[in-house]
Every structure is written in C-alpha cells, then in structure tokens.
C-alpha cells in the first residue's frame, strides 16, 4: 500500500499482529546478536528515510522509491557486523512516508513497516547463510543479491496476499500479477544496493554520501520512464478516442481484444514490458478502420467484392499509421492478416500477431454484430479449436480458453451487457468478422472466425 487511501478496519488486528511481530523480532535479535554501531545505524536510518521520500507515483495510490536499494545495502553491512536487528530496523523505516500520515491513513505505516521489516529480516537471514558470504568478493556478493531479493519479495508478497484474504476473503488475480511483476522492478535496486553495501564495508561511512547520488539518479530515471510511458498512453488514448467517435462498436471491440490478448500473454508468462506491447498491438489492430465508411463496417448483409476490397484497405492503413509512430512501429505487423494466420513451418514468426488474431476472432464471435447476434461461448471455443493448427496458433487458443474458464467468465449469447446492434438477426449472412463475399469462390473459404 504505497499511497494514502483510508485504512480498512478489518485490517486492524492483522496490522497489529504483523507490526507486533516485527517489533518482537527486533528485540529478540538485538538481545541475541546486539545492535550495529550507532553511527552506522543512524546514517542508514537517515538515508533510507530520505530515499523513501524520493518516491515516484505512477498512479493515485501506487509508487516506487529507492528505499529498497538502501535496505539491501544495509543488509550487506549489518550482516557483516552480525546484526540482523539493524536490517530489520532499516526495513521498517523504509516504509516511513510523512505525507501519507493523514488522520484516516496513518495505520498504513505500521502495516507497511511490519511487512517490510519482517521481509528484510528474512532477506538478511538468507544473505547471512549464503555460501561464501562471510568474506565474499564483489561478483559473489552481487550474484547473492538475486536469491536475497527473491526471499524478500516472497515474504512481503505472502504477507500482502494474506492481508487481502483477511480484508476481502479473496485475492484478485491482478494483485498476484502485480506482485510477480514487481520482482523485475526491484532486482536492479537489489544489485545496486549490494554493491553500495560492499563499498561501505571497504571504504567506510563516507560512502553514505555516494549513496545519495544513485538514489537521485534512480528516481530521475524512473520518473523519466513514467513520463515516456504516460506519453505513449496518451497517444494510444487519442487514437482510441478517434475510433470511438467514428464507431462505438469498433472501440469497444478493441478494448475487449486487448483484455483477451492480455489473458493469453499472462498464460504464456509474458513479462510486464512484453504484455504492455501486446496491449498496444491489440488496441491498435483496427485503427485503420478510421478510413472505412461506417456503412460498410456495420453493413447487415454480405459485402460485395468491391466493398470487401475497401474494408481490407484498413489493414494496410493500420500498418502505415503504426509504422510512423516510433513506439508503435514494432507492433505494426500485428495489424495485417498476412502476419496473423498461423504458419507451423515459420518457427521464427513472432507470437504476438497470432495472439491478437485469436483475441480478435473470439470477440468477433461472442459479440453482437450488425448482421447477427452473438454466438454462444461454447460455439466460439469449438470454432477456435477446430481451426487450431490451421488458422490459429494452438497454444494461444488453449491459453485463451483456459484463462477465460479459470476466471469464470461468460461471454457471447446471453451474457452481453451492452450490445450495439439490438435488432440484429439471430443468424445472419455475414461471417463473424467483416462479412462473406457474394462470390465465396473468388475469395476462398472464409471461416466463422474472420474479422
């Protein structure tokens, strides 16, 4: 909990238990091993509090700060002095953020302090028991940061998951995905923290002044990354709004396709950056329809060969538009059907276009179009599986079906909440995509999963 929302009363006893455990653990290890030198404890305390106030917010309630880097440096230094109490205290102080201590949200501090304190204690114990950490060289110490970071994230993640169970009785999948993806964010801080800790041991307290420099650099780099990401989101949002102004159905379709594509990406264990690119590809796959007349996009009957050719132009336009936007250029090919049809012999073909095609086809079948009502979900699943290995990537088909079933979601006939074409016939002459040609022989076989 990085922001300052009101503290839920259901977490009061849990917070007391976690924070009390951290305080008790501090006393126990302090009596058993003693405290580190006072000067080192004070200097690390000041730096970790400073770093926790250099956080960067990437939403109203979520942020990241370099405090984890300081905590990792403290683990290296205090384990060297055989004082896990020092690790625990610095871990607890890393959660102190004065602007968040409002009347309704101050309990988040003991909540976060208890979790980070216990997680840092576990990480310190793990670091102390790594082979060769008594007198490690720099390479060994840096490599040791990875398992230590895993222990720290595992403990803090487990305690956080348990807090959701206490508060709501369940854990949303997005929470688990966020915890998993956060590991990639903390590893660089962990590596840098261990290196700074080794420098402190070798050169003394003067290194603390040097620690402030990478803190400021790391914060600025992350802030710069967020500014670029915000700019990308605004660009995509502007294009989506233009599409929505032209045709509400196409905009809603793109957003659903992005959701289904994300489901597949998560099932295939995509990293967060790759998931983000996949989301952009899915949102933008139909952007070329801005140049297609609405009467063709929403035509109730079949398209003539001329009309079909006009509609197919949107693929080339999509590729051209995306190719002229730097950060969207890598996903431009996902907008063209030539890149989306599965080719089992092309082992080097990127999987993202296949994912977008399957997500697109699934939504096309399970949503109402101008020419027919939504198809039942089991029909859509069967169509995807029937064409797996021929038109669709088999692994991506199974990933989507598994993800939808795992979430207990129902789509298609009987489960639509906002159909754009309420008067559409139950069965129409068009396919599940843009429509069949009057002369099917001229166009070849069209499947019910085209779009």
C-alpha positions in Angstrom: 0.0 0.0 0.0 2.0 2.9 -1.3 -0.5 5.7 -1.3 -2.8 7.0 1.4 -6.3 5.6 1.0 -8.4 5.2 4.1 -7.3 2.3 6.2 -9.8 -0.6 6.3 -10.9 -1.5 9.9 -10.8 -5.2 9.0 -7.0 -5.0 8.8 -6.6 -3.5 12.3 -5.9 -6.8 14.1 -3.8 -8.1 11.2 -1.7 -4.9 11.2 -1.2 -5.2 15.0 -0.1 -8.8 14.6 2.4 -8.1 11.8 3.8 -4.9 13.3 4.0 -6.5 16.8 5.8 -9.5 15.3 8.3 -7.1 13.7 8.9 -5.3 17.0 9.2 -8.5 18.9 11.7 -9.9 16.3 13.8 -6.7 16.7 14.0 -7.2 20.4 14.8 -10.8 20.1 17.7 -10.5 17.6 19.0 -7.4 19.3 19.3 -9.3 22.6 20.8 -12.3 20.8 23.3 -10.5 18.5 23.4 -6.9 19.6 22.9 -3.7 17.7 25.3 -2.4 15.0 27.5 0.6 15.6 25.3 3.6 16.4 26.9 5.9 13.7 26.1 3.3 11.0 22.5 2.8 12.3 21.8 6.5 12.4 23.4 7.2 8.9 21.5 4.3 7.3 18.2 5.4 9.0 18.6 9.0 7.7 19.4 7.8 4.2 16.6 5.3 4.0 14.0 7.8 5.2 15.4 10.3 2.7 15.1 7.7 -0.1 11.5 6.8 0.9 10.5 10.4 0.3 12.1 10.4 -3.2 9.4 8.0 -4.4 7.8 8.4 -7.8 4.0 7.9 -8.1 2.7 6.1 -11.2 -0.9 6.1 -10.1 -3.0 7.7 -7.4 -2.1 5.1 -4.8 1.0 3.2 -6.2 4.6 4.4 -6.2 8.1 3.2 -6.2 11.1 4.5 -4.2 14.8 3.7 -4.0 14.4 2.7 -0.3 14.7 -0.9 -1.2 18.2 -0.2 -2.6 19.2 1.3 0.8 17.7 -1.7 2.6 19.8 -4.1 0.5 22.9 -2.1 1.3 22.0 -2.2 5.0 21.6 -6.0 4.8 25.2 -6.3 3.4 26.7 -4.0 6.0 24.8 -5.2 9.1 25.1 -8.9 8.3 28.9 -8.2 8.1 28.5 -7.0 11.7 26.3 -9.9 12.7 23.3 -7.7 13.5 20.0 -8.7 11.9 18.3 -6.2 14.2 19.9 -3.4 12.1 18.5 -5.0 8.9 15.0 -5.2 10.4 15.0 -1.6 11.7 16.1 -0.2 8.4 13.5 -2.3 6.6 10.8 -0.8 8.9 12.0 2.7 8.4 11.9 2.3 4.6 8.1 2.5 4.9 8.0 5.9 6.5 6.4 8.5 4.3 5.3 11.5 6.2 2.9 12.9 3.5 0.9 9.7 3.8 0.4 10.0 7.6 -3.1 11.5 7.5 -5.8 11.0 10.1 -7.5 8.3 8.1 -4.5 6.6 6.6 -1.7 6.7 9.2 -2.2 3.0 10.1 -0.7 2.1 6.7 2.7 2.9 8.2 2.7 0.1 10.9 1.1 -2.1 8.3 3.8 -1.5 5.7 6.6 -1.3 8.4 5.6 -4.7 9.8 5.7 -6.3 6.3 8.9 -4.7 5.1 10.6 -5.2 8.4 9.9 -9.0 8.5 10.7 -9.3 4.8 14.1 -7.5 5.3 14.8 -9.7 8.3 14.2 -12.8 6.2 16.4 -11.4 3.4 19.1 -10.6 5.9 19.0 -14.1 7.3 19.1 -15.5 3.8 22.1 -13.4 2.9 23.9 -14.5 6.1 23.5 -18.1 5.1 24.6 -17.8 1.5 27.8 -19.9 0.9 30.9 -17.7 0.9 29.2 -14.5 2.2 31.5 -14.3 5.2 34.2 -12.8 3.1 32.7 -12.5 -0.4 34.3 -10.9 -3.4 32.2 -8.3 -5.2 31.0 -10.6 -8.0 29.8 -13.2 -5.5 28.1 -10.6 -3.3 26.3 -9.1 -6.3 25.1 -12.5 -7.5 23.9 -13.2 -4.0 21.6 -10.3 -4.3 19.2 -12.2 -6.6 18.2 -15.0 -4.1 18.1 -12.5 -1.3 15.7 -10.3 -3.3 13.6 -13.4 -4.1 13.3 -14.1 -0.4 12.4 -10.5 0.4 9.7 -10.4 -2.2 8.4 -13.8 -1.3 7.9 -12.9 2.3 6.5 -9.4 1.7 4.3 -10.8 -1.1 2.9 -13.6 1.1 2.1 -11.2 3.9 0.4 -8.8 1.4 -1.7 -11.7 -0.1 -2.7 -12.7 3.4 -3.8 -9.2 4.1 -6.2 -9.3 1.1 -7.6 -12.6 2.3 -8.2 -11.0 5.8 -9.8 -7.9 4.3 -11.9 -9.3 1.5 -11.7 -13.1 1.8 -10.1 -13.4 -1.6 -7.2 -12.2 -3.8 -7.7 -10.7 -7.2 -5.6 -12.1 -10.0 -4.3 -8.6 -10.7 -2.8 -8.5 -7.2 -0.8 -11.7 -7.9 0.3 -10.5 -11.3 1.5 -7.2 -9.7 3.5 -8.9 -7.1 5.1 -11.2 -9.6 5.9 -8.3 -12.0 7.3 -6.2 -9.1 10.2 -8.6 -8.8 11.6 -7.4 -12.1 11.5 -3.8 -10.8 13.4 -4.5 -7.6 16.2 -6.6 -8.9 18.2 -3.6 -10.3 17.8 -1.9 -6.9 18.9 -5.1 -5.2 22.1 -5.4 -7.3 23.0 -1.7 -6.8 22.2 -1.9 -3.1 24.6 -4.9 -2.6 27.3 -3.1 -4.5 26.9 0.0 -2.3 27.0 -2.1 0.8 30.2 -3.7 -0.2 31.7 -0.2 -0.9 30.6 0.8 2.6 32.5 -2.1 4.2 35.6 -1.4 2.1 35.7 2.4 2.3 33.8 3.4 5.4 30.9 5.8 6.3 31.9 8.3 3.7 30.2 6.1 1.1 26.9 7.2 2.5 27.3 10.5 0.6 27.8 8.5 -2.6 24.6 6.5 -1.9 22.5 9.7 -2.2 23.7 10.2 -5.8 22.4 6.9 -7.2 19.2 7.4 -5.2 18.6 10.7 -7.1 19.7 9.2 -10.4 17.5 6.1 -10.0 14.5 8.3 -9.1 15.0 10.6 -12.1 15.5 7.6 -14.5 12.2 6.0 -13.3 10.4 9.4 -13.4 11.6 9.8 -17.0 10.4 6.3 -17.9 7.0 7.1 -16.4 6.8 10.3 -18.4 7.6 8.4 -21.6 5.0 5.8 -20.7 2.4 8.4 -20.0 3.1 10.0 -23.4 2.6 6.6 -25.1 -0.6 6.0 -23.2 -1.9 9.5 -24.3 -1.1 8.8 -27.9 -2.9 5.4 -27.9 -5.8 7.0 -26.0 -6.1 9.8 -28.6 -6.3 7.2 -31.4 -8.8 5.1 -29.5 -11.0 8.2 -28.8 -10.9 9.0 -32.6 -12.0 5.4 -33.3 -14.8 5.7 -30.7 -16.0 8.9 -32.2 -16.3 7.2 -35.5 -17.8 3.9 -34.4 -18.5 3.0 -30.8 -18.6 -0.8 -31.5 -15.1 -0.9 -33.0 -13.7 1.0 -30.0 -15.3 -1.4 -27.5 -14.2 -4.3 -29.6 -10.6 -3.1 -29.5 -10.7 -2.8 -25.7 -12.1 -6.3 -25.3 -9.5 -7.7 -27.7 -6.8 -6.1 -25.6 -8.2 -7.8 -22.5 -8.3 -11.2 -24.2 -4.8 -10.7 -25.6 -3.6 -9.9 -22.0 -5.2 -13.1 -20.8 -3.2 -15.1 -23.3 0.0 -13.2 -22.6 -0.3 -13.9 -18.9 -0.9 -17.6 -19.5 2.3 -17.6 -21.6 4.2 -15.9 -18.8 5.0 -12.7 -20.7 7.0 -10.2 -18.7 5.3 -6.8 -18.0 7.1 -4.9 -20.8 6.0 -7.5 -23.3 2.5 -7.5 -22.0 2.4 -3.7 -22.5 3.5 -4.0 -26.1 0.9 -6.7 -26.7 -1.8 -4.5 -25.2 -0.9 -1.7 -27.6 -0.9 -4.1 -30.5 -4.4 -5.3 -29.6 -5.8 -1.8 -29.1 -4.4 -0.6 -32.3 -5.1 -3.6 -34.6 -8.2 -2.0 -36.1 -7.1 1.6 -36.1 -7.1 1.7 -39.9 -10.9 1.4 -39.8 -10.9 5.2 -39.4 -10.7 5.4 -43.2 -13.5 2.8 -43.8 -17.1 4.2 -44.3 -19.3 3.2 -41.4 -22.0 1.8 -43.7 -19.5 -0.9 -44.7 -18.3 -1.6 -41.2 -21.8 -2.1 -40.0 -23.5 -3.5 -43.1 -26.2 -6.0 -42.1 -25.7 -8.1 -45.3 -22.9 -9.6 -47.2 -20.2 -7.4 -48.7 -19.7 -7.2 -52.5 -16.2 -7.8 -53.8 -15.7 -4.0 -54.2 -16.9 -3.4 -50.6 -14.7 -6.1 -49.3 -11.7 -4.6 -51.0 -12.5 -1.3 -49.4 -12.7 -2.8 -46.0 -9.4 -4.7 -46.4 -7.7 -1.4 -47.0 -7.9 -0.8 -43.3 -5.2 -3.4 -42.7 -2.7 -1.5 -44.9 -3.7 1.8 -43.3 -3.2 0.4 -39.8 0.3 -0.8 -40.7 1.2 2.5 -42.2 -0.2 4.5 -39.3 1.6 2.4 -36.7 4.8 2.4 -38.6 5.0 6.2 -38.5 4.8 6.2 -34.6 8.2 5.2 -33.1 7.0 3.2 -30.1 4.2 1.5 -32.1 6.4 0.5 -35.0 7.4 -2.9 -33.6 3.7 -4.0 -33.3 2.6 -2.6 -36.7 2.7 -6.1 -38.4 0.1 -7.4 -35.9 -2.5 -5.3 -37.8 -2.2 -7.2 -41.1 -3.9 -10.6 -41.7 -0.8 -11.8 -43.6 1.1 -11.8 -40.3 -1.6 -13.3 -38.1 -2.6 -16.5 -39.9 -0.7 -19.4 -38.2 2.2 -20.9 -40.1 3.5 -24.0 -38.4 6.6 -24.0 -40.6 7.6 -20.5 -39.7 9.3 -21.1 -36.4 10.8 -17.6 -36.2 7.4 -15.8 -36.5 6.6 -13.6 -33.5 3.7 -15.0 -31.5 2.1 -11.6 -30.7 0.2 -11.3 -34.1 -1.2 -14.8 -33.5 -2.4 -13.8 -30.1 -4.1 -10.6 -31.4 -5.8 -12.6 -34.2 -7.2 -15.2 -31.7 -8.4 -12.5 -29.3 -9.9 -10.6 -32.2 -11.7 -13.7 -33.6 -13.0 -14.7 -30.1 -14.6 -11.3 -29.5 -16.0 -11.2 -33.1 -17.8 -14.4 -32.4 -19.0 -13.6 -28.9 -20.3 -10.1 -29.6 -23.4 -9.0 -31.5 -22.6 -7.6 -35.0 -24.9 -5.7 -37.3 -25.6 -8.9 -39.3 -26.2 -11.4 -36.4 -26.5 -11.9 -32.6 -23.5 -13.0 -30.5 -22.7 -16.7 -30.8 -22.6 -18.9 -27.6 -19.3 -19.2 -25.9 -19.0 -22.9 -26.4 -19.5 -22.4 -30.1 -16.7 -19.8 -30.1 -14.4 -22.2 -28.2 -15.2 -25.0 -30.6 -14.5 -22.9 -33.7 -11.1 -21.8 -32.3 -10.2 -25.4 -31.5 -11.4 -26.6 -34.9 -9.1 -24.1 -36.6 -6.1 -24.5 -34.3 -3.0 -25.6 -36.1 -4.5 -24.4 -39.4 -5.6 -20.8 -38.9 -4.8 -20.2 -35.2 -1.8 -20.9 -33.0 -2.8 -24.0 -30.9 -1.0 -22.9 -27.7 -2.6 -19.5 -27.9 -6.1 -21.0 -28.4 -5.7 -23.2 -25.3 -4.3 -20.3 -23.3 -7.3 -18.1 -24.0 -9.8 -20.8 -23.2 -8.0 -21.8 -20.0 -7.8 -18.1 -18.9 -11.5 -17.4 -19.6 -12.6 -20.6 -17.8 -10.2 -20.0 -14.9 -11.7 -16.6 -14.3 -15.2 -18.0 -14.5 -16.1 -15.5 -17.2 -19.0 -16.0 -19.6 -19.2 -14.2 -23.0 -21.4 -14.5 -26.0 -25.1 -15.2 -26.3 -27.0 -14.5 -23.1 -24.0 -12.7 -21.4 -23.6 -9.5 -23.3 -24.2 -6.4 -21.2 -24.2 -3.7 -23.9 -24.9 -4.9 -27.4 -24.6 -2.1 -30.0 -26.9 -3.8 -32.5 -30.0 -4.8 -30.6 -32.1 -5.5 -33.7 -29.5 -7.9 -35.3 -30.9 -11.2 -36.5 -30.1 -14.4 -34.6 -28.5 -15.8 -37.7 -27.1 -13.6 -40.4 -25.5 -13.9 -43.8 -22.2 -12.4 -42.7 -19.3 -14.3 -41.1 -18.2 -13.5 -37.5 -15.9 -10.9 -38.9 -16.5 -8.3 -41.7 -18.8 -10.4 -43.8 -18.7 -13.0 -46.5 -18.3 -12.1 -50.2 -21.2 -12.8 -52.5 -18.7 -14.9 -54.5 -17.0 -17.1 -52.0 -15.1 -19.0 -54.7 -13.4 -15.8 -55.6 -12.2 -15.2 -52.1 -11.7 -18.8 -50.9 -13.2 -20.3 -47.8 -14.0 -17.8 -45.1 -14.3 -19.1 -41.5 -16.6 -18.0 -38.9 -13.7 -16.6 -37.0 -12.6 -14.0 -39.5 -12.6 -10.3 -38.6 
